[in-house]
Amino acid sequence: MHITQLEIDNFKSFTKKTKIPFYEGFSVISGPNGSGKSNIVDSILFVLALSGSRTLRAEKLTDLINLNSGKNTAEVTITLSDGTRIRRRIKRTASGYYSYNYLNDRLCKQADVTEYLSRFGIKPHGYNVVMQGDITRIIEMGDFERRKMIDEIAGVAEFDAKRDQALTELEVVRERIEREEMLLHELAVRLEELAVERKQALAYQGWQEKFNHFESCRAVAMLHEQEKELAALVRVIEEQNISLERVKSDKSHEENELSYLQADLADIDEQINQKSGSEYLKLIADLEEAKAQIRLSEQSITRFRKDKEGSLEAINRTFVDMKRSETRVGECSQSIRELGIDRTNLAMEAATARAQVENIESAIQLQSRDAEGARDELFSLMSLVDERKAKRSDILHQKDMLLERSRLRSSEKERLDERLRVISEDYNSRIAQRDECAREILAKKEEKETMDRDLSKIESGLFAKRSTLERVKEEYRGYEQEVMRLEAQQQARGESGGRAMEAVRGMDGVYGTVAQLGRTTPEYATALNVAAGSRIHYVVVENDQVATSAITFLKENKLGRMTFLPLTRLKPPALSPVEGEGILGYAVDMLEFDPRFRDAFRVVFGATVVVDSLSRARKLMGRYRMVTPDGELLERTGAMTGGSFKKVQKGFGTAVEDDIIRLRQKMASLESEIADLESAVKRGTDEIDARRRSRAETDQEIGRLAMREEEFSKQAETLEQERERIGEALALIAGEVKAGTTELAALEVTLDNTTDEINQIGKKIDSIKKRLEDTDIPALSEELEKKKREADDIERRLRNKESDIADLQRERQHFNARVEELKAENERIGARNSELDAEISAAHEQIESSKGEIARIEERQKEFSGELDNLRAKHTGVAEAIRESERHLLEFEAAM
């Protein structure tokens, strides 16, 4: 005999059902590590019960169930070559596990499987399965152990064991024989004792008759006592009615109290909505606005300080330029003093030259008495030449002065043009920056308006979500109260079974209890529960074999007793048509169930009919077994059962359970909706806070841009004023240039005319000199001419010194004016620094004011938070009081 097939389902790593065939000869299982080779061997050991859980590499049997499939069972089936099928199944439960063994698809004990396999030499502690390490252990064992192992394999050890068992049983039989002989002796002694007891029993019988007579007398006396107790019970009933009236009064009072509490709760909710509504949101907005004002003021202070630092740097640069200009003024003054000294020296040299000229002229006069006319003419011409030369020198000097002034004007014009270009660029830059700030302010204002609209929409949506949340919570509380009411009316199910039922349900072929398989409406639930009685807990199974296996399982595991209804063996009674006034039909027809369970329900209810009232059922007594919707039961024998129930009967009344399940499903849906709404409210609140912060930042950015726009406008205005001044200066320079050009042209014409005159007079002088060559007059004239030239040169140098002095004086005047301009610039920058200091002080004051406003708002916010906390605590207390009042009302209803 050998294994032909192995079927594994949800065992260890085998999640799905897997079939593995085996053939004659050797079968080899190969695969990579972790692929499940060892689990196949473990499954064979598990189904054949050849090893415990620890040998199977598991702490307990439930560890053999695969955890990834979601199922609570594991099953292994092995098929042998002779057609034998051995199946083992384990099921995990909340309290532990159950193990089922099947031999040829019949439920059996594990010992039955072990005994069956032992017939073929397969034993738990045999050597049919050689595990890892067994070969090494066999090699290392001693001769006696090895011989014992060979005997076990050859089957000799089995006969030795049977011989030992037979000897043991023989000894047990000998002990039993001795015990039976002792029992026979004891029975003989007991027989004699019983003879004595018989006499005593006969005497007891006589006394018993007398006792019964006296019992009858006592019953009559007790009847009178019971009548007295009945009167007392009537009084108790009256007292109970009074108590019931008191309960009704208490219930009415509790209902009034509940209405007051609900009104208080609604008032508190209204206050909470008001406190956490627009006023609180406005408080948050004011707080964010104050914080934004502080941030804006701090940024303004930082910007003002940077501007002040820039102004200080400009003051330093102006101071350096002023020092340079003052230094240049000093240098010019020193040069003017030096040139004044040179001019004085040159004036002395000019006076000496003129004296020499006068001496020569006197000598010429002494020697030119004979050539008086020529001399006079010569002197006259020479004087005229001197005048013309002096005039030409004056013209050249004027020309030089004009050229120098033109050069200074050109330099000043270049400087002013460059300054005008820089100012124009700065002005255009400031205007562009101002326009850019204006555009950004407009964009920010539009963005703020969009933010305000979005914020308004979000706040409206948040308010709607909060209202929806309160409405859903109110709906949830309504469902919760309804469930509490239904559960208060519903008692324990009262089903038999417990662990037994839990264990049996896992077996193949078990469908469930009668109560679980049938459903009805609440209208007929009480009637059908009473009609079924204890049979409502019978278990419906597929066939009698399943029932037998279940009973055997319950017996072996000592789990109690249960009644089973095998569908293949049931013989339900025949049901003939019923007729009669008030008959609603057979009880079995009032149920909804699977058609395959019809025989089971007909066995449970039999021919029981449902009648609409007890009065009509009395008219039909003896004809049917009847039950009313109120639970009165009338047997065909005439027995009548009825009255009140101490607790609500359960069984087929699953419509109530359906209502509870339906309500709980709605509550679960509402819980999910509440969680989503609360999450949405939290997200909305966070988004509103974020948008408020963003709006405050936008306000801050608008303020910053407005200040920048104002600053750029002021700078552009200052540059425009300076540009106008430079324009006026350039226009003045242009007028001077035009006048200087005209004057220079006139001087050029005059200079040319004077030069022509000097040349003509020089020709006449040369002609006169030729006539006077025979006298000393020419030499003296020559000497006179030389001295005059020297005097002219000295005069020219003197005039150049005077021109240099005039130039230095103008330059000194220019740098003095530059010093005054720089001083005025320093004063302007100082005034700007004073303004910056005032603005910084104002910003600090604004910060302090905003901090005070924040402290006031935070104090008000704390008051709001305290009020909200008090209102929420009060809300919780009132809600708890409402739940307590509702519980009392349910208790009153149950008591009534």
Buried (B, 14 or more C-beta within 10 A) or exposed (E): EEBBBBBBBBBBBBBEEBEBEBEEEEEEEEEEEEEBBBBBBBBBBBBBBBBEBEEBEBEEBBBBBBEEBEBBBBBBBBBBEEEBBBBBBBBBBEEEBBEBBBBEEEBBEEEBBBEBBEEEBBBBEBBBBEEEEEEEEEEEEEEEEEEBBEBBEEEEBBEEEEEEEEEEEEEEEEEEEEEEEEEEEEEEEEEEEEEEEEEEEEEEEEEEEEEEEEEEEEEEEEEEEEEEEEEEEEEEEEEEEEEEEEBEEBBEEBBEBBEEBBEBBEEBBEBBEEBBEEEBBEBBBBBBBBBBBBBBBBBBBEBBEEBBEEBEEBBEEBEEBBEBBBEBBEBBEEBBEBBEEBBEBBBEBBEBBBEBBEBBBEBBBEBBEEBEEBBEBBBBBBEBBBBBBEBBBBBBBBBBBBEBBBEBBEEBBEEBEEBBEEBBEBBEBBBEBBEBBBEBBEEBBEBBEEBEEBBEEBBEBBBEBBEBBBEBBEBBBBBBBBBBBBEBEBEEEEBBBEBBBBBBBBBBBBBBBBBBBBBBBEEBBBBBBBBBEEBBBBBBBBEBBBBBBBBEBBEEEEBBEBBBBBBEEBEBEEBEEBEBEBBBEBBBEBBEBEEEBBBBBBBBBBBBBBBBEBEBBEEBBEEBBBBBBBBBBBBEEEEBEEEEEEEBBBBBBBBBBEBBEEBBEBBEEBEEBBEEBBEBBEEBBEBBEEBBEBBBBBBBBBBBBBBBBEBBBBBBEBBBEBBEEBEEBBEEBEEBBEEBEEBBEEBEEBBEBBBEBBEBBBEBBEEBBEBBEEBBBBBBBEBBBEBBEBBBBBBBBBBBBBBBBBBBBBBBEBBBEBBEBBEEBBEBBEEBBEBBEEBBEBBEEBBEBBBEBBEEBBEBBEEBEEBBEEBBEBBEBBBEBBBBBBBBBBBBEEEE
